[in-house]
């Protein structure tokens, strides 16, 4: 057994479990603002250009804030591991800035990445699972290589819903065996959403400028909405998945999470690009841009035809009220609202979506584990299942692994059942779904609430979430969520989604809405929601 793995299982585990069970201290203390709070990429670059700050200062300040408020104090528990090389990276980038200038807008900017994204450094890549403690990826993921090349400082890795929420049908978002439970910084007893739980909470809590999440269905959109930030799920194939622990190659995609649309657009420009190791990215060869900020327009709603998907209304009165106000803003800013529009196939793909997940999870995860080599602690989905059974108290104290077991029972990707389900998903979500309604009404985008306010975390019964991410997720099409207001102090987001490769249009609309509303407010780390 790898020494780090043994130490973690025997000693470090229980501190994480204490957070998960709620025995870690929860404080209603007043969190003093930092001079970096709500800073944007442009703010920090200007400060470094003027020599007010250095990259080392920024990195040290964020690391100190993580220690004070993520590990201690409110104990948000969003960061599963800080990068022991972060300060060294920052110092080298400071020296380079002084000697040769900057590489671009991300030079010296600290970012966090989700713990299912491989780094070939001293940080682990575990998807939150103790089964992968000690495993070392042979290389950086493609997107991490791009971040390094852009001059970003890799601050650390964020906690997540273990295995990106694919282990159990009764899972709790934000909990992992390795990382424990991430809390929502707006109300610490509320859920941060998932599976990019730590990325959402960390960005909201000002532990970094921006973070990278991943989504299969809802895993960027949900935590972005619940934590009051901007999250963009790209078209599948715009951002490489190589080196990302997989669920479904049909739907998986990394994407940016930030406090502003502009910073999300900046990060997308770094992440997007063709990768020979991910065939899906060849389709985006002529569809990606190095700079997505060129599409941002404060008047971007003017003349835009936006379809209001009323099928996603009615699940929460408060959300409906915020949405009506948001639609009023859009109309006032010149949008042409087509209201209502119906996605004719909505609700028809849930069973086939899960079936595709199960087949692709087994094939993709086994392939990923194979690339880790013989020294890896586990080599197959079956071995992970067996590990979890041997370490049931640590890995399965609240929910099991029924989805893993079902996936293990599936056959190869040549199976007729799989091919039929995948074809059905694409037809219903694309040609007969989003494409059909947008063609019929000549729309630029569709709009809907992203979800409801964060629910009280329930480790006994699992999640109580309601979301609207599935149409775009199953189609492999892009979506973006931006803050739309608050309900009892809990953030709620609004989603714009549309055709494949329509990121420029969605960013334009989201930016115009953001500039017209400015709903983003930093969290107060309250112990519970203020219902008075």
C-alpha positions as a printed NumPy array, in Angstrom:
array([[  0.   ,   0.   ,   0.   ],
       [  1.251,   3.494,  -0.859],
       [  2.501,   5.198,   2.375],
       [  0.334,   8.286,   1.827],
       [ -2.658,   6.04 ,   1.233],
       [ -2.033,   4.126,   4.472],
       [ -1.624,   7.305,   6.5  ],
       [ -4.792,   8.762,   5.013],
       [ -6.899,   5.688,   5.651],
       [ -5.634,   5.271,   9.21 ],
       [ -5.369,   8.86 ,  10.386],
       [ -6.517,  11.597,   8.036],
       [ -9.844,   9.986,   7.249],
       [-11.573,  10.805,  10.481],
       [-11.012,  14.541,  10.3  ],
       [-12.786,  14.547,   6.948],
       [-15.569,  12.385,   8.324],
       [-16.036,  14.783,  11.221],
       [-16.859,  17.492,   8.704],
       [-19.217,  15.143,   6.914],
       [-21.176,  14.323,  10.051],
       [-21.467,  17.924,  11.108],
       [-19.204,  17.644,  14.165],
       [-16.742,  20.173,  12.775],
       [-17.329,  23.635,  14.245],
       [-19.938,  25.787,  12.542],
       [-19.597,  29.45 ,  13.339],
       [-21.802,  32.433,  12.775],
       [-18.745,  34.637,  13.214],
       [-18.371,  37.791,  11.184],
       [-15.873,  37.048,   8.434],
       [-13.667,  40.071,   7.88 ],
       [-13.503,  41.141,   4.248],
       [-10.263,  40.694,   2.369],
       [ -8.846,  43.305,   0.027],
       [ -9.131,  40.651,  -2.675],
       [-12.86 ,  40.035,  -2.137],
       [-14.867,  40.114,  -5.371],
       [-11.717,  40.931,  -7.357],
       [-11.809,  40.13 , -11.057],
       [ -8.996,  38.938, -13.287],
       [ -8.666,  42.473, -14.661],
       [ -8.515,  43.945, -11.144],
       [ -5.69 ,  41.632, -10.134],
       [ -3.751,  42.122, -13.36 ],
       [ -3.97 ,  45.883, -12.925],
       [ -2.72 ,  45.544,  -9.351],
       [  0.233,  43.425, -10.482],
       [  1.004,  45.771, -13.37 ],
       [  1.125,  48.694, -10.923],
       [  3.287,  46.621,  -8.551],
       [  0.689,  46.923,  -5.793],
       [  0.498,  43.127,  -5.65 ],
       [  2.644,  40.26 ,  -6.831],
       [  1.461,  36.822,  -7.864],
       [  3.141,  35.493,  -4.736],
       [  1.157,  37.921,  -2.574],
       [ -2.104,  36.941,  -4.273],
       [ -1.356,  33.257,  -3.854],
       [ -0.318,  33.612,  -0.224],
       [ -3.4  ,  35.703,   0.54 ],
       [ -5.781,  33.172,  -0.991],
       [ -3.99 ,  30.313,   0.791],
       [ -4.332,  32.16 ,   4.093],
       [ -8.018,  32.777,   3.445],
       [ -8.546,  29.093,   2.644],
       [ -6.865,  28.153,   5.911],
       [ -8.836,  30.704,   7.938],
       [-12.307,  30.163,   6.5  ],
       [-12.286,  26.868,   4.62 ],
       [-10.331,  24.761,   7.097],
       [-11.237,  26.78 ,  10.194],
       [-13.854,  29.382,  11.112],
       [-16.994,  28.685,   9.061],
       [-15.261,  25.514,   7.778],
       [-16.727,  25.668,   4.269],
       [-14.534,  22.681,   3.342],
       [-14.461,  23.443,  -0.371],
       [-10.764,  22.809,  -1.013],
       [ -9.705,  19.18 ,  -0.732],
       [ -6.   ,  19.939,  -1.132],
       [ -3.833,  23.016,  -1.61 ],
       [ -0.956,  22.864,  -4.036],
       [  2.369,  22.654,  -2.158],
       [  4.031,  24.137,  -5.246],
       [  1.669,  27.124,  -5.583],
       [  3.964,  29.72 ,  -4.014],
       [  6.916,  28.518,  -6.075],
       [  4.824,  28.765,  -9.243],
       [  3.795,  32.295,  -8.301],
       [  7.37 ,  33.387,  -7.599],
       [  8.55 ,  32.057, -10.96 ],
       [  5.735,  33.903, -12.723],
       [  6.656,  37.117, -10.89 ],
       [ 10.231,  36.758, -12.096],
       [  9.029,  36.137, -15.638],
       [  6.753,  39.2  , -15.518],
       [  9.665,  41.364, -14.442],
       [ 12.043,  39.93 , -17.046],
       [  9.838,  39.45 , -20.099],
       [  6.337,  40.716, -19.372],
       [  3.142,  38.7  , -19.11 ],
       [  1.847,  35.738, -21.068],
       [ -1.693,  37.099, -21.044],
       [ -4.63 ,  37.843, -18.741],
       [ -4.091,  34.749, -16.562],
       [ -0.427,  35.4  , -15.788],
       [ -0.028,  34.981, -12.023],
       [ -3.749,  34.504, -11.358],
       [ -4.582,  31.766,  -8.789],
       [ -7.239,  29.253,  -9.863],
       [ -8.67 ,  26.086,  -8.34 ],
       [ -9.533,  22.907, -10.222],
       [-11.892,  20.075,  -9.399],
       [-10.381,  16.906,  -7.948],
       [-11.336,  14.784, -10.952],
       [ -8.926,  16.706, -13.223],
       [ -5.485,  15.129, -13.461],
       [ -2.298,  16.923, -12.499],
       [  1.114,  15.269, -12.706],
       [  2.499,  17.051,  -9.668],
       [  2.456,  16.606,  -5.894],
       [ -1.337,  16.918,  -5.739],
       [ -3.561,  13.86 ,  -5.863],
       [ -6.348,  13.239,  -8.385],
       [ -9.006,  11.122,  -6.693],
       [-12.551,  12.206,  -7.646],
       [-12.99 ,  12.414,  -3.869],
       [-12.522,   8.662,  -3.448],
       [-10.165,   7.005,  -0.984],
       [ -9.73 ,   4.269,  -3.586],
       [ -7.526,   6.583,  -5.657],
       [ -5.367,   7.949,  -2.831],
       [ -1.817,   7.195,  -3.931],
       [ -2.639,   6.998,  -7.638],
       [ -0.467,   9.276,  -9.759],
       [ -1.596,  10.337, -13.246],
       [  1.149,   9.939, -15.853],
       [  0.614,  13.462, -17.199],
       [ -1.307,  16.678, -16.695],
       [ -4.756,  16.768, -18.223],
       [ -4.909,  18.758, -21.457],
       [ -6.732,  21.635, -19.8  ],
       [ -4.179,  21.82 , -16.978],
       [ -1.41 ,  22.065, -19.569],
       [ -3.284,  25.002, -21.098],
       [ -3.68 ,  26.675, -17.701],
       [  0.025,  26.301, -16.987],
       [  0.884,  27.643, -20.44 ],
       [ -1.371,  30.659, -19.818],
       [  0.524,  31.424, -16.614],
       [ -2.213,  30.558, -14.124],
       [ -1.181,  29.542, -10.615],
       [ -2.698,  26.181,  -9.673],
       [ -3.824,  27.004,  -6.149],
       [ -5.223,  23.579,  -5.299],
       [ -8.05 ,  21.146,  -5.906],
       [-11.664,  21.391,  -4.882],
       [-13.866,  18.849,  -3.177],
       [-16.719,  17.333,  -5.156],
       [-19.599,  14.945,  -4.925],
       [-17.643,  11.694,  -4.929],
       [-17.097,  10.265,  -8.423],
       [-18.986,  13.346,  -9.691],
       [-22.265,  11.997,  -8.262],
       [-22.377,   8.749, -10.257],
       [-21.801,   6.208,  -7.46 ],
       [-25.276,   6.14 ,  -5.925],
       [-28.846,   7.085,  -6.761],
       [-29.222,   8.396,  -3.169],
       [-26.051,  10.458,  -2.914],
       [-25.573,  13.768,  -1.141],
       [-24.011,  16.479,  -3.273],
       [-20.798,  17.922,  -1.887],
       [-19.8  ,  14.804,   0.079],
       [-16.844,  12.601,  -0.7  ],
       [-15.084,   9.924,   1.283],
       [-11.784,  11.731,   0.978],
       [-12.983,  15.302,   1.401],
       [-16.012,  15.137,   3.67 ],
       [-18.897,  17.567,   3.212],
       [-18.64 ,  20.948,   1.508],
       [-20.948,  23.601,   2.949],
       [-22.791,  26.396,   1.201],
       [-21.123,  29.681,   2.247],
       [-24.451,  31.54 ,   2.186],
       [-25.968,  29.224,   4.809],
       [-23.643,  26.588,   6.193],
       [-26.361,  23.994,   6.777],
       [-27.412,  24.229,   3.116],
       [-26.087,  22.191,   0.235],
       [-23.601,  23.647,  -2.256],
       [-25.026,  21.64 ,  -5.154],
       [-22.96 ,  19.248,  -7.166],
       [-20.984,  17.692,  -8.371],
       [-18.597,  20.669,  -8.738],
       [-19.505,  21.563,  -5.169],
       [-16.136,  22.792,  -3.955],
       [-15.494,  24.811,  -7.095],
       [-18.787,  26.66 ,  -6.667],
       [-18.387,  27.282,  -2.941],
       [-14.736,  28.348,  -3.245],
       [-15.406,  30.896,  -5.98 ],
       [-18.386,  32.283,  -4.05 ],
       [-16.362,  32.516,  -0.829],
       [-13.502,  34.376,  -2.539],
       [-10.971,  31.586,  -2.043],
       [ -9.867,  32.125,  -5.66 ],
       [-10.754,  34.243,  -8.676],
       [-12.167,  31.366, -10.69 ],
       [-12.27 ,  27.585, -10.786],
       [-12.712,  24.769, -13.258],
       [-15.63 ,  22.403, -12.805],
       [-16.964,  19.517, -14.843],
       [-20.486,  18.578, -15.859],
       [-22.282,  15.528, -17.147],
       [-25.746,  16.82 , -16.242],
       [-26.048,  19.757, -13.857],
       [-22.646,  19.551, -12.19 ],
       [-21.576,  23.059, -13.199],
       [-25.021,  24.628, -13.431],
       [-26.35 ,  23.471, -10.046],
       [-23.444,  24.559,  -7.805],
       [-23.039,  27.807,  -9.724],
       [-26.677,  28.7  ,  -9.115],
       [-26.649,  27.557,  -5.477],
       [-23.509,  29.573,  -4.745],
       [-24.45 ,  32.751,  -6.595],
       [-21.803,  32.646,  -9.319],
       [-21.524,  32.283, -13.09 ],
       [-21.084,  28.799, -14.515],
       [-20.701,  27.853, -18.16 ],
       [-21.155,  24.323, -19.466],
       [-19.601,  24.27 , -22.94 ],
       [-20.639,  22.289, -25.979],
       [-19.225,  18.779, -25.671],
       [-15.99 ,  18.891, -27.654],
       [-15.115,  22.534, -27.071],
       [-12.956,  21.676, -24.038],
       [-10.874,  18.51 , -23.89 ],
       [-11.733,  15.751, -21.422],
       [ -8.402,  13.908, -21.651],
       [ -7.054,  13.469, -18.146],
       [-10.474,  14.046, -16.582],
       [-11.903,  11.101, -14.641],
       [-14.897,  10.202, -16.817],
       [-18.557,   9.397, -16.466],
       [-19.941,   9.762, -19.984],
       [-17.968,  10.709, -23.08 ],
       [-21.299,  11.686, -24.672],
       [-21.983,  14.39 , -22.084],
       [-18.869,  15.109, -19.986],
       [-17.266,  18.531, -20.305],
       [-15.119,  20.763, -18.12 ],
       [-16.108,  24.402, -17.889],
       [-15.377,  27.723, -16.163],
       [-16.885,  28.891, -12.877],
       [-16.354,  32.532, -11.886],
       [-18.006,  35.48 , -10.186],
       [-18.511,  37.431, -13.405],
       [-19.426,  36.578, -16.972],
       [-16.273,  38.325, -18.191],
       [-14.011,  36.125, -16.074],
       [-15.902,  33.016, -17.197],
       [-15.375,  34.106, -20.803],
       [-11.677,  34.7  , -20.157],
       [-11.274,  31.25 , -18.637],
       [-13.174,  29.577, -21.46 ],
       [-10.671,  31.059, -23.902],
       [ -7.869,  29.241, -22.088],
       [ -9.707,  25.935, -21.74 ],
       [-11.088,  25.64 , -25.281],
       [ -8.971,  23.996, -27.934],
       [ -8.381,  20.899, -30.023],
       [ -6.712,  17.92 , -28.361],
       [ -5.567,  14.869, -30.366],
       [ -6.304,  12.734, -27.29 ],
       [ -9.999,  13.715, -27.327],
       [-11.608,  13.055, -30.697],
       [-14.675,  15.121, -29.812],
       [-12.582,  18.299, -29.908],
       [-11.939,  17.923, -33.635],
       [-15.524,  19.059, -34.225],
       [-14.747,  22.327, -32.471],
       [-11.664,  23.105, -34.533],
       [-13.289,  26.057, -36.279],
       [-15.735,  26.778, -33.449],
       [-13.422,  27.805, -30.61 ],
       [-11.956,  31.22 , -29.876],
       [ -8.89 ,  32.299, -27.935],
       [-10.78 ,  35.318, -26.588],
       [-14.479,  35.016, -25.785],
       [-14.611,  38.48 , -24.219],
       [-14.927,  39.893, -27.741],
       [-18.567,  38.754, -27.699],
       [-19.511,  40.573, -24.488],
       [-21.916,  43.432, -25.124],
       [-23.864,  45.315, -22.439],
       [-26.575,  45.836, -25.06 ],
       [-26.531,  42.197, -26.113],
       [-30.185,  41.599, -25.24 ],
       [-31.38 ,  44.19 , -27.736],
       [-33.216,  42.44 , -30.561],
       [-32.386,  38.948, -29.298],
       [-35.175,  36.402, -29.69 ],
       [-35.328,  34.419, -26.457],
       [-37.743,  31.558, -25.843],
       [-39.151,  31.221, -22.326],
       [-39.386,  27.537, -21.378],
       [-42.433,  27.634, -19.092],
       [-42.197,  23.872, -18.555],
       [-39.5  ,  24.682, -15.999],
       [-41.68 ,  27.09 , -14.024],
       [-44.065,  26.216, -11.217],
       [-41.838,  24.175,  -8.906],
       [-41.143,  27.094,  -6.527],
       [-43.184,  30.273,  -6.151],
       [-40.216,  32.375,  -5.108],
       [-38.205,  31.258,  -8.11 ],
       [-41.126,  32.044, -10.403],
       [-41.281,  35.544,  -8.936],
       [-37.59 ,  36.157,  -9.57 ],
       [-37.935,  34.819, -13.088],
       [-40.815,  37.155, -13.917],
       [-38.695,  40.094, -12.762],
       [-35.758,  38.797, -14.821],
       [-37.944,  38.516, -17.904],
       [-39.101,  42.07 , -17.306],
       [-35.486,  43.248, -17.264],
       [-34.757,  41.385, -20.475],
       [-37.779,  42.857, -22.194],
       [-36.89 ,  46.347, -20.982],
       [-33.401,  45.864, -22.423],
       [-34.846,  45.098, -25.832],
       [-35.105,  41.319, -25.93 ],
       [-37.938,  39.816, -27.954],
       [-39.45 ,  37.249, -25.608],
       [-41.257,  34.345, -27.208],
       [-43.363,  33.249, -24.273],
       [-44.072,  30.433, -23.833],
       [-42.17 ,  27.91 , -25.884],
       [-42.274,  24.183, -25.266],
       [-39.471,  21.682, -25.702],
       [-41.596,  18.882, -27.171],
       [-39.445,  16.006, -25.897],
       [-38.874,  17.283, -22.36 ],
       [-38.956,  14.471, -19.802],
       [-38.53 ,  11.69 , -22.352],
       [-34.791,  10.995, -21.995],
       [-34.192,  10.417, -18.286],
       [-34.174,   6.603, -18.444],
       [-32.088,   6.4  , -21.6  ],
       [-29.692,   9.038, -20.246],
       [-28.939,   6.899, -17.193],
       [-28.548,   3.805, -19.351],
       [-25.927,   5.572, -21.469],
       [-24.162,   6.737, -18.311],
       [-23.882,   3.188, -16.991],
       [-22.372,   1.814, -20.192],
       [-20.001,   4.727, -20.731],
       [-18.95 ,   4.887, -17.078],
       [-17.708,   1.305, -17.089],
       [-15.837,   1.673, -20.377],
       [-14.421,   5.127, -19.682],
       [-13.405,   4.571, -16.072],
       [-11.696,   1.271, -16.853],
       [ -9.739,   2.981, -19.634],
       [ -8.728,   5.85 , -17.33 ],
       [ -7.577,   3.453, -14.615],
       [ -5.614,   1.416, -17.132],
       [ -3.605,   4.509, -18.039],
       [ -2.567,   4.918, -14.393],
       [ -0.413,   1.807, -14.725],
       [  0.291,  -1.22 , -12.575],
       [  1.311,   0.861,  -9.553],
       [ -2.201,   2.299,  -9.196],
       [ -4.137,   1.088,  -6.131],
       [ -7.146,   0.006,  -8.24 ],
       [ -7.326,  -1.009, -11.888],
       [-11.024,  -1.381, -12.722],
       [-14.537,  -0.411, -11.722],
       [-14.905,  -3.847, -10.164],
       [-11.882,  -3.24 ,  -7.938],
       [-13.328,   0.114,  -6.844],
       [-16.567,  -1.624,  -5.885],
       [-14.564,  -4.161,  -3.873],
       [-12.52 ,  -1.399,  -2.212],
       [-15.694,   0.386,  -1.145],
       [-17.057,  -2.818,   0.368],
       [-13.837,  -3.357,   2.339],
       [-13.919,   0.244,   3.569],
       [-17.665,   0.582,   3.956],
       [-17.5  ,   2.674,   7.143],
       [-15.279,   5.259,   5.475],
       [-16.677,   5.218,   1.936],
       [-20.339,   4.358,   2.412],
       [-21.528,   5.693,   5.779],
       [-24.514,   7.479,   4.2  ],
       [-25.205,   6.001,   0.768],
       [-24.132,   2.996,  -1.235],
       [-22.908,   2.279,  -4.748],
       [-25.927,   0.916,  -6.594],
       [-25.039,   2.798,  -9.791],
       [-21.508,   1.395,  -9.776],
       [-22.909,  -2.109,  -9.416],
       [-25.368,  -1.553, -12.264],
       [-22.611,  -0.137, -14.472],
       [-20.353,  -3.105, -13.774],
       [-23.105,  -5.419, -15.03 ],
       [-23.265,  -3.663, -18.414],
       [-21.619,  -4.972, -21.567],
       [-19.376,  -3.239, -24.112],
       [-20.186,  -0.09 , -26.08 ],
       [-21.001,  -2.278, -29.071],
       [-24.143,  -3.479, -27.269],
       [-27.381,  -2.834, -29.146],
       [-29.064,  -1.581, -25.967],
       [-26.412,   1.114, -25.571],
       [-26.373,   2.198, -29.211],
       [-30.168,   2.438, -29.277],
       [-30.28 ,   4.527, -26.098],
       [-27.57 ,   6.897, -27.323],
       [-29.3  ,   7.435, -30.665],
       [-32.579,   8.086, -28.847],
       [-30.943,  10.637, -26.555],
       [-29.417,  12.583, -29.412],
       [-32.561,  12.554, -31.523],
       [-34.899,  13.609, -28.703],
       [-32.577,  16.203, -27.182],
       [-31.197,  17.649, -30.414],
       [-33.262,  17.337, -33.613],
       [-36.642,  16.903, -31.905],
       [-35.785,  18.949, -28.822],
       [-33.673,  22.107, -28.648],
       [-33.09 ,  22.383, -32.401],
       [-36.777,  21.895, -33.153],
       [-38.048,  24.624, -30.852],
       [-35.318,  27.069, -31.872],
       [-35.994,  26.474, -35.566],
       [-39.739,  26.839, -35.141],
       [-39.553,  30.199, -33.371],
       [-36.282,  31.432, -34.935],
       [-34.695,  31.814, -31.505],
       [-31.249,  32.945, -30.446],
       [-31.49 ,  31.171, -27.087],
       [-33.784,  29.581, -24.542],
       [-34.172,  30.771, -20.955],
       [-35.315,  29.065, -17.752],
       [-34.601,  29.13 , -14.025],
       [-31.464,  27.137, -13.223],
       [-33.005,  25.605, -10.108],
       [-34.35 ,  26.413,  -6.678],
       [-32.555,  27.82 ,  -3.642],
       [-30.124,  25.497,  -1.879],
       [-31.763,  22.781,   0.21 ],
       [-30.756,  21.768,   3.736],
       [-28.127,  19.05 ,   3.397],
       [-29.704,  15.682,   4.176],
       [-27.214,  12.85 ,   4.589],
       [-30.022,  10.442,   5.464],
       [-32.238,  10.856,   2.407],
       [-29.875,  12.411,  -0.125],
       [-30.417,  15.392,  -2.385],
       [-33.636,  17.379,  -2.787],
       [-32.562,  19.301,  -5.858],
       [-34.629,  20.546,  -8.778],
       [-32.774,  21.555, -11.924],
       [-33.254,  22.371, -15.583],
       [-29.917,  21.259, -17.011],
       [-30.965,  18.01 , -18.704],
       [-32.01 ,  19.201, -22.204],
       [-28.673,  20.9  , -22.902],
       [-26.7  ,  18.209, -21.084],
       [-28.14 ,  15.284, -23.039],
       [-27.844,  17.186, -26.312],
       [-24.236,  18.075, -25.526],
       [-25.151,  21.729, -26.083],
       [-23.954,  24.773, -24.1  ],
       [-25.638,  26.512, -21.191],
       [-24.729,  29.325, -18.833],
       [-26.174,  30.365, -15.483],
       [-25.891,  33.818, -13.919],
       [-27.241,  35.146, -10.604],
       [-30.896,  36.172, -10.745],
       [-31.548,  37.173,  -7.142],
       [-32.035,  35.74 ,  -3.668],
       [-34.715,  33.879,  -1.721],
       [-34.226,  34.224,   2.051],
       [-30.609,  35.124,   1.36 ],
       [-30.025,  32.057,  -0.824],
       [-28.878,  32.645,  -4.419],
       [-30.884,  31.553,  -7.438],
       [-29.633,  31.518, -11.024],
       [-31.129,  31.986, -14.473],
       [-29.997,  29.819, -17.394],
       [-29.525,  30.623, -21.053],
       [-29.016,  27.644, -23.355],
       [-29.122,  26.943, -27.059],
       [-27.628,  25.217, -30.076],
       [-24.251,  23.539, -30.335],
       [-21.318,  25.975, -30.418],
       [-23.506,  28.941, -29.439],
       [-21.228,  30.02 , -26.576],
       [-20.659,  33.476, -28.137],
       [-24.407,  34.158, -28.211],
       [-25.009,  32.822, -24.709],
       [-22.137,  34.845, -23.268],
       [-23.454,  37.985, -24.968],
       [-26.934,  37.5  , -23.505],
       [-25.694,  36.503, -20.053],
       [-23.326,  39.465, -19.896],
       [-26.047,  41.919, -20.877],
       [-28.36 ,  40.467, -18.214],
       [-25.602,  40.563, -15.597],
       [-24.749,  44.19 , -16.379],
       [-28.416,  45.171, -16.168],
       [-28.973,  43.503, -12.801],
       [-25.701,  42.99 , -10.846],
       [-27.341,  40.514,  -8.456],
       [-24.067,  38.988,  -7.287],
       [-23.423,  39.509,  -3.554],
       [-20.7  ,  37.836,  -1.472],
       [-21.77 ,  35.289,   1.152],
       [-21.957,  36.039,   4.884],
       [-21.253,  32.495,   6.13 ],
       [-24.455,  32.369,   8.188],
       [-25.076,  29.163,  10.15 ],
       [-28.518,  28.841,   8.554],
       [-30.778,  30.766,   6.198],
       [-32.385,  33.918,   7.565],
       [-36.103,  33.164,   7.293],
       [-37.295,  36.23 ,   9.172]])
